[in-house]
Amino acid sequence: MISRRNLIGGSAVLAGAAAISGRVQAAAIPEAPSTATSAMQPPLFPASGPDYQPVVTLNGWTLPWRMNGDWKEFHLVAEPVLREIAPGMTAHLWGYNGQSPGPTIECVEGDKVRIFVTNRLPEHTTVHWHGLLIPNGMDGVGGLTQPHIKPGKTFVYEFVMKKSGTFMYHPHSDEMVQMAMGMMGSLVVHPRDPKFMRVDRDFVFLIAAFDIDTGAYVPKVNTMTDFNLWTWNSRVFPGIDHLAIRKGDRVRVRMGNLSMTAHPIHMHGYDFKVTCTDGGWVPESARWPEVTIDVPVGGMRAFEFDAHEPGDWAFHCHKSHHTMNAMGHAVNNFIGVETRDLAKTIRKLTPDYMPMGSAGMAEMGAMEMPMPDNTLPMMTGFGQFGPIEMGGMFSVVKVREGLDRNDYKDPGWYRHPAGTVAYEIDAPPQNPPRQNGGANAAAPNPKSSDPLPKKELK
């Protein structure tokens, strides 16, 4: 549920008025919508102006706006938030308008945009509009292009959207801490021509990483490389929304990366073409088919495909540790180790001790062991055939016939046509012959009438 609340009351309005452009009076500040839900909200269709197919944000929402003359006005509030990373774990983050990431800002090429930013953080902040071509004084780099926005103050950013594409916003003020705490949001500018690059479904999300100790709630902001939660829109599997798609739709997926490493994002069942970066639209002649696209640090990528193959198609980062939760380098490796005697000894001190991993880690996906408060298992989630054994940056693209045009609800698991699911057979060969003289290579038949030449028997 999105509620509308005016976060600037009497004295705060007066305090913030001095920081606002003389062209805008404090009394004209629009309300600031807010939400606490982590569920994907329906797309926000334009009530006036050029037509476009609005985006949907995975586990997120689009920021409403108001028209004030020919200005499109938005209101962002930077503030501490509670974000459910997945069921069973909530983090204390910083974000905008009740969530991390903040709401998606959506507009049209040529729009005159006025964005109010109110600071409810315990320290100063700014907002940088990543990838936009705007006046230098609106670029949002604290100390360089503007004063920092102090706690309790409101600043106004005004500019024209000069180009369409896929962008994002984030602080440029104590950037290491504020982005590590979850301050970021998507920004989508649609083409002025409704027919240019039109798609039927348009998804967007941001990539980030957090380091939150077992049982803790606040990210460790000084972490440089050893992150343990890899997220899409501050969510991990099984908490990431599935992408529900109607068979036959033209689909676009937009991604931005504000983590500390690149991510090879892979989708099963399809090939696609990268059609947009934060630099602009990719010319048709420069596109090529891919099934995995590397999203660089600080970069945006958008790819498109035609949804012609129904099914439940995995969609994930291809760095294997990025599809796990609560990862750590200190986990002991018991693969190939007989642990029964060890377990008996340890259980004398810790009755519930259970050694795991001697035959791989898959058993962790099926066993739902007791966990410390506010902690997620390394791998989890179940599908119609059993444990999925994933975490982190993993979701499912669900292509179905018969969905309504703008229906994004989870359609459930795919019903496979008869004879199209991999199956087990009885009594497979136990020791198949090996080539090139391996230990189990087929021996020459002693009854053969054509013995090998003597030189090969030496």
C-alpha positions, 0 to 999 in steps of 0.5 A, a space after each residue: 500500500 502506498 500512503 500519501 503523507 506530508 513529511 514537512 510540517 509547520 516548523 520544518 517547512 520554515 526551516 527548509 524554505 531558505 534552502 529552496 529556490 526563490 522560484 518555488 515557495 515552501 507552501 508549494 512543496 508537494 506531498 511525499 508518497 511513501 510505502 512500506 510494502 516490499 511487493 511489486 506495485 502495479 505500473 503507474 500509467 500517465 494520465 496526460 501527456 505522451 503515451 508510453 508503456 510504464 515500467 514495473 519495479 521488482 519489489 518496488 513502485 513508481 513515484 507519483 507526481 503532480 503537474 504544476 504548470 508545465 513542470 512535472 513535480 516529484 518529492 523524494 524524502 531521504 530517510 532511515 527505512 526498514 527493508 525486508 530482504 526476504 521473509 525471515 530477515 529485515 534490515 535497517 537501511 537508508 532509502 527514500 520514501 519508506 523503502 530501499 531502493 527508493 521509488 522509480 522516477 518515470 518521465 518522458 523525453 522533453 519533460 521539465 522536471 522539478 524534484 524536491 529532496 527532503 533530508 530526514 537522515 542523521 547527516 547531510 546528503 545530496 542526489 546525483 542523477 546518474 547518466 542524465 545530461 543536466 546543468 552542472 549545478 543540478 548534478 548533485 555532487 556535494 561541495 563541488 556543484 552544490 551545498 550539502 543538504 543538511 538534516 531537516 532541509 529541502 532542496 530543489 533540482 530543476 532540469 529538462 529531460 534531454 534524452 530517453 533511456 535508463 538511468 538511476 539516482 544515488 547520493 554524492 555525499 558521504 557516498 561510501 556510507 550512504 550507498 552501502 546503507 541502500 540509498 539508490 533508485 531507478 530513473 526511466 525516461 521514455 521516448 517522446 515518440 510513443 512508437 519508438 522502442 515500444 515494448 509490451 512489458 518493461 521491468 527495472 531493478 538495481 543490483 546492490 550488495 550488503 554485509 550484515 552479520 548473522 543476527 544483525 540488522 545494520 550493514 557494515 559500511 566499511 566492507 570492501 569485498 567480503 559481502 554476504 547478501 547479493 540483492 536485486 532491489 535490496 531483495 534476495 531469493 526467494 524474496 525477489 519477485 518473479 517476472 510474469 510475462 504473457 506469451 508473445 509479448 515484447 519484453 525489456 529488462 533494465 538493470 543498474 549496478 551499484 555494487 562493488 563488482 560486475 555481474 554476468 546476468 544470465 537468462 535461461 531459455 532465450 537469447 536477447 539483445 542489449 538495446 540500451 545503456 546509461 549512455 543511450 539506445 544501442 543502434 540496431 546495427 550494433 546489437 548482437 544476440 546474447 544469453 548473458 550480459 555483464 553489468 559493470 559497476 556503475 552501469 545500466 544495461 537493458 535487454 529485450 526479447 520476444 517471449 515465444 517459449 512458455 515455461 519457468 525460466 531461471 534468471 540469475 547472476 552467473 557468479 555462483 556465490 552471488 546466488 547464495 545467502 549469508 555467504 562467508 569465507 570461514 565455512 569449513 570444507 568437509 567434502 569427502 570427510 567422514 564426520 560421524 565420529 566427530 559429530 558424536 563427540 561434538 554432540 556431547 557439548 552441543 546436542 543439536 550439532 549437525 555436520 553438513 557438507 561432506 557430500 556437497 552442500 545440496 542438503 542445506 537446500 532441503 533441510 530447514 534447520 533452526 536459524 538465528 534471529 534475522 538470518 537467512 539460510 545459504 540456499 533455500 526456496 522450493 519449486 514444484 519438483 523440490 528444493 531449488 537450492 538458490 539464494 541471492 540474485 535469482 528469480 524466475 521468468 514465467 512466460 504464459 499463454 492467456 495472461 491479461 495485457 498488464 497482469 503481473 501477478 505470479 501465475 504459479 508453476 508451469 504445467 509442462 506438456 506430457 513428455 517434456 520433463 527430464 526423467 529417470 530410467 531403470 538400471 543405467 550402466 554402472 561402469 561405461 567404457 572409457 576412451 583413450 586407455 582409461 582404467 575402465 577402457 574396454 579390453 580387447 576380445 581374446 576370441 577376436 579373429 583379428 588380433 592387434 598388430 604386434 607393435 601395438 602390443 609392446 
